[in-house]
Amino acid sequence: MSKHSVQAHIEDIPRWEDGSPLASPPLPGMQWLVWSLATAGKFFEGMIVFMQGVGLPLISRDFGLSDLDKGFVTAATLAGILFGALLLGGLADRLGRKPVFIGEMVLLLVALIAAATAPSKEILIFSLFVIGLALGADYPTAHLVISESIPSAIRGRLVLGAFSFQAIGAVLGTAIAAIILSAMPSVNDWRLFFLVPIVPVAAVVWGRFFLPESSHWLVSRGLPEKAEKQLRKLLNRQNLSLVSVDRLQEVAPQQRSRDWVKLFRGKYLRATILTSIPWFLQDLSTYGIGIFTPVIIARAFGEMNQPTTVGDLIQNDRIGAKGTALIDVGFLVGIAAAIVLADRWGRIPLQITGFIGCAAGHTNLTLTVAGFLLFQFMTNLGPNATTYLLAGEVFPTKIRGLGAGFAAASGKVGAVLTAFFFPTLIQIWGTEKVLAVLVITSLLGAVITWLYRIEPKGLDMESL
């Protein structure tokens, strides 16, 4: 029985009886279970966030929200994702991937119940923030769980395949919301929107208990025996053994604080810049487009009425649901192309091409729906997909969760700044100047990607 590293065993290609190797490493059932349960976080994010958007007019009517209140309701989940990615993502480096992977879903389950039964706007806003915390923690953790469990040759397509479930969740969530609104139109329908995901979230919590811990993480903590046991469970092989690994001392609190410093020093600074600044610029662009979405939807599906009755609210919600479908078409087509090309072209070429395509989409945005769809396709072919993918690949195991979480949080900072300042900038500067700014930020994203490029295509997690 030969001894290899964790990744060497994952990359190992069995041979037929005649000695010829298989075409690629086979994925046993446990690796597919890891992947399927890792898709859940993005799926629930798409479902919950889009159903919340459909339900906002009903929430506003139910609680009599002011414009400021609506802003808090809209921003609560986004702010939660920001802090969840920034503060909770690093826990996966300290406590292990599996405990955080389970804990975030438990937190989501509790918060959904609290939101569905919220007796006041204050409790609802807090519940939405906690929902965001759970979803934010999943940004780095789900990526790590997948990327540390599968062969490098297919890592890109499986990570992006999981990421694409955000759009699938949005489509399904919007469809369910439309069915609920049609079958039983009521101001309280928004509560059902938060109740719908509870059963599947509970099922995911249960399923994640059966997953193995990351052997990469266990080795990084100096626990080779446990790593070997978990690797056998992952690969469904009993005849494997790991090379000897020097035992590591328990990480002291002061060392944990120095982990943050590592992100901004030496060789890791390049990875931090590559993952965080383009993601920040990407979310500026994506959420900036969101400001113009109502105009595009009106051109495609008709103007929304000033809501005076529950019937008007529901009719407007139906038009909004069609707009969501339009967005998701661009998302799904773009991400499908990224899945096919990520492990062929590489992450860096896709990200640069996508940023340049986004700039082209911005220049045509106010003229045609085609410009909107061009942007949606190019951003998901490139930076919306690749920023997520790169963030979980270019940092070493010990700080991978921390680095990926910081990158995701940087993106949400861009989203928050856009939500707060772009409407005012449109009033002061006008639409054309704001779109010009978005063109510049997209081109800047392409330049920074090129200058600080690190291409992980085909490299295993130990080499990286």
N, C-alpha and C positions, 0 to 999 in steps of 0.2 A: 504494500500500500504506500504509494508515493505521497510526499508531503508538499503542499503548495500553499500559496497565499489565498486569502478569501476570494479575491477577484479572479485568480487563476482557476479556482474550482468553478466559479460561476461561468467563466468563459470556456470551460472544458467541453470539448466536443466528443461524445462517445463514438465508438466504432462498431460497425457491423461485425458479424462473425468472421467475414473474410478479411477483416482488417481495414476496410475502407471507412473513412469518417462520414458522419452525417453532414448534410449541407450547412447546418448551423446548429448552435447549441439548442437543444429542446427545452421548452419551458414546462416544468411539471405543474400540477394543479395548484400547489401552494404559491408559486410565483404569479400565476394568473389571479389567484385570490387576493394577493397583495395588491396587484394592479387594480382590480375591480373595486376593492374597498377604498383605494386611494382616489379613485375618480369621484367618490361620493361628495367630498368637500366642495369641489368646483361645481358639481351638479346642484347641490343645495344652495350654493351661493347664487347661481343663475336663477334658480327657481324662486328663492326667497326675495332677492333684491327686485326682480321684475314683478313679482306678485305684489310686493310692497308698493312699487310705483303705480300699479294699476289701482291699488286700494287707497292711495293717498287722498283722492277727492272724497271718498267715503269716510275716511278717518277725520278729515277736515270738517265734514258735515256733522259727524257724530260728536266730536269734542268741541266744535266751534273754534277751530284753530285760527289764529291770526297769521299774517304773512311770516312773522318772526317764528312762530310755532312750527309752521310748515318747513321753514329752513332747518330747524332743529331736528324735526322728524326725518327729513331727507339726509341730513349730515350725520345723524347718530350712527347709522350702520357703517358709513364710510370712515368716520373717525375711529370706530371700534376696530375695523380692519387694519387701519394704520397702526394703532397701539398694539393690537394683537400680533401683527407681524413683527413689530419692532421689539416688544417686550417678552412675548411668549415664544417666539420662534427660537430664541437662544436656549430655551429650556430643553429642547431636544438634544442639545450638545451636552447638557449637564445631567439630565435625568434619564436620557435614552429616547429613542424615537417612539417606541411603543407606548409608554405611559402618556406622552403628550398626544399621540395619535388617538388614544382612547379618550383622554380627558377633554380634548377640544369638542368631541361629539357629545359627551355628557353635558358640557356647558351649553352647547347649542340646543340640546333637548330641553333643558330647564328654561332657557331664555325664550324659546318658542312658546312654551306653555304660559310663561309670564306675559308675553306680548298678546297672546290670544285672549287672555282673561283680564287684561289691564283695565282697571276701573277709572284711570285718569290718564291725561296726556303725559304727566311726569313719569309715571311708571312705564308707560309705553316707550317713551324716549330712552329711559334707562335700559329697558329690555332690548331695544334695538341696538343700543351700544354694546351690550353683552353678546348679542348675536354676532355683531361685527368682530368682537374679540375672538370668538370661536373660529369664525371664518378666516380671520387674519392669521391665527396660529397655524391654520391648515396650509397657507401659502407655502412656507418653507418645508413643513413636515411631510406633506404628501409627496412633494418632489423628492425629498431625501429617501423616503421609504421605497419609492419606485427605483430611483437611480442607483441605490446601494444594493439592489436585489436582482438586477437583470444584466445580461451581457451588454457590453458597450456598443456593439454593432447596431442594436435596436433601441438603445436608450432614448434617443431623440424622438423617435416616432411614438414610443409608449408614453413618455412624459407628456408630449403634446396631445396624444390621444386622450389622456386623462384630462388635460386642460380643456379640450373641446367639449367636455361634458357641461361646461358652464353654459354654452349656447343651447345644448340639449335640454338642460334644466330650465333655461329661460323660455324655450319654445313650449315645453310641457307645462310649466307654471302658467304661462299666458293662456294656453288652451284651457287649463283647468279653471282659471279665473273667469274666462269667457263663458264656460259652461255654467259655473255657479251663478254668474250675473244673469244669464238667460233663464236658468231654471227657477231660481228663487231670488229675484231682485229685492234687495234690502240694504239699508244703510249699514247693517251689521255684517254684511258679507265679508268685510275685510278681516274679521276675526277668523272666519273659516280659512282664509288664505294662510294664516299662521298655523292652523291646526292640521292642514293637509300633510305637511312634511313630517309630523311627529312620529308616526308609525315607521316610515322608512329610516328616519334618523335613529330610532331605537334599535332597529334591525342592524344598522351599521355598527352601533356601539357594541352589540352582542358579537358580531362577526369579527371585529378587530381584536377581541380578547384571544382569538385562536391564532393570530399571526405571530411569527417569530420576531425576536428583536434583531436589529441590524447587526450582523457579524462584524462589519466594518467598524461600527461604533464600539462594540465590545472589545475588539482588538485595540482600538485607540485608547481604551481605558485600562489596558493591561489585563484582560480577562480572556485568555486564549481558550481555556476549557469550555467556558460558556459560549464563546464565539463558535467553536467547533460544533457544539451541540445544536445551536440555533441554525447553523449552516446545513447540518444534516436534515433538519426539519424543513428548511426552505427548499433544498434540492432533492429531497426524498432519496438520499443516498447514505448508506451506512458505512461504506468503505472509503471514507475520506479522512484526511488528517491535515492539520495546519502546521506550517513551519513554526518553529519556536519564536516567540515574541517576548521581548523584554517587558517585564511587569512595570507598570507606571504607578507612581504615587497618586493618592487621591488628590484631586485638584483643590487647592486651597482657595478661600474666598478672594484673596488678593490676586491670585492667578486669574480667576474668572473676570475680575475687573480689567486685567491687562489684556484679556481677549478682545475687548472693544478697541483697545489701542492698536492691536495688531492689524485691524482692518484699515488703518490709516498710515501704516508704516511699511517700509521695505517693499518686498515683492508682492505683498497682499494689497497694497494701495492701488496697483494697476487693476486688479480684479474688482476692487470696490468701486473705482471710477467707471469701469466698463459696465458693471451691473446696475449701479444706482443712478447715474446721470442720464443715460439713455431711457431708463424706465421712467424717471421723472419727466423727461421731455415727451415721452410717449403718452403719458397720462395727461399732460397739458393738452396735447393734441386731441386725444380721444374724448376727454370731457369737454374740451372746447367745441368739438363738433356737436356734442350733446346740446349745446345752447341753440344750435340751428336746426336740430331735429324736428321740433314742432312745425317749422316752416316747410321742411321737406315732406313731412307726413301730410300736411294740409294740401300740398300740391299733388301728392299721389292718391290720397283717399278722401279729400274734402275737408272743409273747414269745420272745426269744432264749434258748438254752440255755447253761448254764455249760459252756464248751468243755473236754472231756476227751480228745477224739480229733480227728484231722484231719477226719473226717466232720462232727463238731460245728462245727468252725471254718468249714468250707465251707458248711454249712447256715446258719450265722449270717451269713456273707458274702452268701448269696442273699437273706436277709431285708433286709440292709442295702442291697443293690442295688435292691430294690423301694422302699425309702425314698428312695433317690436319685432314682428315677423320679418319686416323689411331689413332691419338691422341684422337679425340672425341669419338671413340668407347670405349676406356678405361675410359674416363671421364664419359660418360653416364652410363656405366655399374656400375662403382664404386659409382657414386652419387645416382643411383637408389637403391643400397644396403644400402647406408647411410640413405636415406629417410625412408626406411622400418625399419631400426634398431635404429635410433637416439632416438626415444621415447620408445624403448623397452630395449635396452642394456644401453643406456646413452651415453653422449658425451665423457666422459673420457675414457671408455674402447675402444670406436671406435678410438679415437685419438692415444692412445698408440698402439693398434693393427696396425693401419695404418702406424705409424712411423716405427715400426719394419718391416712391410712388405716392406716399401720403401727401407730400408737398404738391404733387401734380393734382391730387384729388382736391386739395384745398383751393387751388386756383379756379376750379370749375364748380365749387360747391354751391354758390348762390345762383348758378345758371340752370342746372339740371339735376334731376334725381340721379342720373348716371354718375355725376361727380361724387355724390354721396356714396354710391355703391362702390365706386373705384376706391375711395378712401377706405371703406370697410374691408374690401378685399385685400388691399395692400398692407394695411396695418396688421391684419391677422396672418397674412403670409409672412410678414416680417416682425416688427418690434413687439407687437402685443403678444406674440407667441415666443419669440426668441429671448426677450428680456426675462421672461419666466424661466425658460429653459436654461439659459446661461447662469442665472443666479444660483441654481442648485448644483452647478458643475464645477465652477472655477475656484472654489475654496477647498482647503483640506478638511478632512473629516472632523477634526477637533473644533473647528469654528464654522463648519458648513451651514448649520442652522442659523447661527448668528449672522453670517454674511448674507444668506438668502433672505432672512427676515428684514435686515437693514435695507436691502435693495427693494423689496416689496413695499416697505414703509416709505421709501423715497418716492416711489410711484404715487402712493396715496397722498403724499404732501402736494405733489403736482395737481392731483385731482381736487383736493380741498382748496388750493389757491385759485384754481380755475372756477370752481363753483362760487367762491366769494367775490372774485374781482372781475371776471370777464363780463358779466352783465353790465357792470358800471363802465368798463372800458368800451363796450359797444356804444353806450350812450355818449361817451366823451369823444371817442375816436371815430366811431362809425364802423360798419361791418367790414368794409374793404381793408382798413388798417389792421383790424383784429385778425382777419384771415391772412394778411401779410405776415403778421407776427407768427402765426401757426406754420406758415411756409418756412420761415427762418428757423423755428425750433425743430422742425422735421429735418431740415438740411443739416443743422447743427448736430442732431442725433446721429446722422450718417457719418459726419466728420469724426466725432468722438469715438464712435464704434471702430472706425478704421485706425485711428491713432493709438487706441488702447486695446486693440484686438487680441484676444486669446481664443484660439479655435480648439474646442474640446472634441470635435467630431472624431469618432473612432478610438479615442483614448479612454482607457479604463479609469475607474475612480481612484485607484492607487497611484497611477501615473500622474493624474492631475494633482 
